[in-house]
Structures are given as structure tokens and as C-alpha cells.
Amino acid sequence: MKVEGKTTLPAPRERVWDLLTDPEQLAKLLPGCERLEPDGPDRFKVSVKFGVAAITGKYAGSVALADQKKPESLRMVVEGKGTPGFMKGEGRIELHEAKGQTELSYSGEAHVGGLIASVGQRMIEVTAKRIIQQFFESAAAELKKSAAK
């Protein structure tokens, strides 16, 4: 499954970069995140809970940040396993300054297997897009909140 899109976040790209690379902030922003802790340089252990259709479960895995070009771009490599199946993916994020805001573009590919794959590609894509949208909505809200301080 491939995902790609763009969004605008209400802060300069340095602030957006800091938000996206801070594990404490990521843990708050990632839907269903129960734990995100360091596991080496630019690598984190993660535990999330979410569902696709009637299949809900917990996943444990890792997130690694690679090819970082502060504050322009980075690559994320994720993998996780849980009772409902497994997931592996990789994505690229690019940040562009836009009049005090940040235009963020992302693209990536994910592979899922196990019970969760039985719900069908279309349902998985809809869920992935919803999670991505929730993440960026939370990021925008956090950036607005921190700017108001």
C-alpha cells in the first residue's frame, strides 16, 4: 500500500522539525500510542493500539529516523507485530518554509500481513489515511498551542 499527501502546519519549519523528531511529542501526537521510548540513536521502541474494521489489537515494534537533513527532510522506517498481524513500512517527509508556516509532503509504502490483511486493501488504506490525518491535526493543534504560550 502506498500513501502520499501534503499538509500545511502553522509554524516555521524549524519548529515543525523539532516537533516531529521529539519522542515525547510524537508519543502525544500518534493516535493509539501507548509507549514510545529511545532504543539507540534515532531509534525508538513503540507500542500502539488501533484497529481496522472489526480487528483491533496492540502492536509492538520500532521506529527509526534516517537520512535526516535538518530541517528539510527525513526518512522513517517502521515495523511492528501484534496479534492481528504485522506491518512494515518506510516513508519520507519533506518540509518547505511557506510564509511563516511549513508545507509538509509525505510519501511512503507499507506492507501488512496476518489477520489484519484479511479486511482488504481498501479498508486498510482508509484507516491509514485517517491515522495520518489525525496525526497532522494533532501536530497543528500542538504547534498552535505552543505558539500561544
Residue pairs with C-beta under 8 A, 6 or more apart in sequence:
1 109
1 110
1 111
1 112
1 121
1 124
1 125
1 128
2 107
2 108
2 109
3 91
3 106
3 107
3 108
3 109
3 110
3 125
3 128
3 129
3 132
4 105
4 106
4 107
4 108
5 105
5 106
5 129
5 132
6 103
6 104
6 105
6 106
7 103
7 104
7 136
7 140
8 98
8 101
8 102
8 103
8 104
9 16
9 101
9 102
9 104
9 136
9 139
9 140
9 143
10 101
10 140
10 143
10 144
10 147
11 19
11 100
11 101
11 102
11 143
11 146
11 147
12 97
12 100
12 101
12 102
13 71
13 72
13 95
13 96
13 97
13 102
14 71
15 102
15 143
15 146
16 71
16 95
16 102
16 104
16 139
16 143
17 70
17 71
17 95
19 25
19 29
19 139
19 142
19 143
20 26
20 74
20 93
20 139
21 65
21 68
21 74
23 36
23 37
23 38
23 44
25 142
26 33
26 36
26 44
26 63
27 33
27 35
27 36
28 138
28 142
29 135
29 138
29 139
29 142
30 36
30 46
30 48
30 135
31 48
31 50
31 131
31 134
31 135
31 138
32 48
32 49
32 50
32 131
33 46
33 47
33 48
34 47
34 48
34 49
34 58
35 45
35 46
35 47
36 44
36 45
36 46
36 47
36 63
37 44
37 45
38 44
38 45
39 45
39 62
42 64
42 65
42 66
42 68
43 62
43 63
43 64
43 65
44 62
44 63
44 64
45 60
45 61
45 62
46 59
46 60
46 61
46 62
46 63
46 78
46 80
47 58
47 59
47 60
48 58
48 59
48 80
49 56
49 57
49 58
49 59
50 56
50 59
50 127
50 131
51 57
51 84
51 127
52 84
52 116
52 119
52 123
52 124
52 127
53 119
53 123
53 127
54 119
55 84
55 115
55 116
55 118
55 119
56 84
57 82
57 83
57 84
57 116
58 82
58 83
59 80
59 81
59 82
59 84
59 87
60 80
60 81
60 82
61 78
61 79
61 80
61 81
61 87
62 78
62 79
62 80
63 76
63 77
63 78
64 76
64 77
64 78
65 74
65 75
65 76
66 74
66 75
66 76
66 77
67 73
67 74
67 75
68 74
71 95
72 94
72 95
73 92
73 93
73 94
73 95
74 92
74 93
75 90
75 91
75 92
75 93
76 90
76 91
76 92
76 93
76 108
77 89
77 90
78 87
78 88
78 89
78 90
78 91
78 110
79 86
79 87
79 88
79 89
80 86
80 87
81 87
83 115
84 114
84 115
84 116
85 112
85 113
85 114
85 115
85 116
85 117
86 112
86 113
86 114
87 110
87 111
87 112
87 113
87 116
88 110
88 111
89 108
89 109
89 110
89 111
90 108
90 109
91 106
91 107
91 108
91 109
92 106
92 107
92 108
93 104
93 105
93 106
94 104
94 105
94 106
95 102
95 103
95 104
96 102
96 103
96 104
96 105
97 103
104 136
106 132
110 128
112 124
116 124
117 124
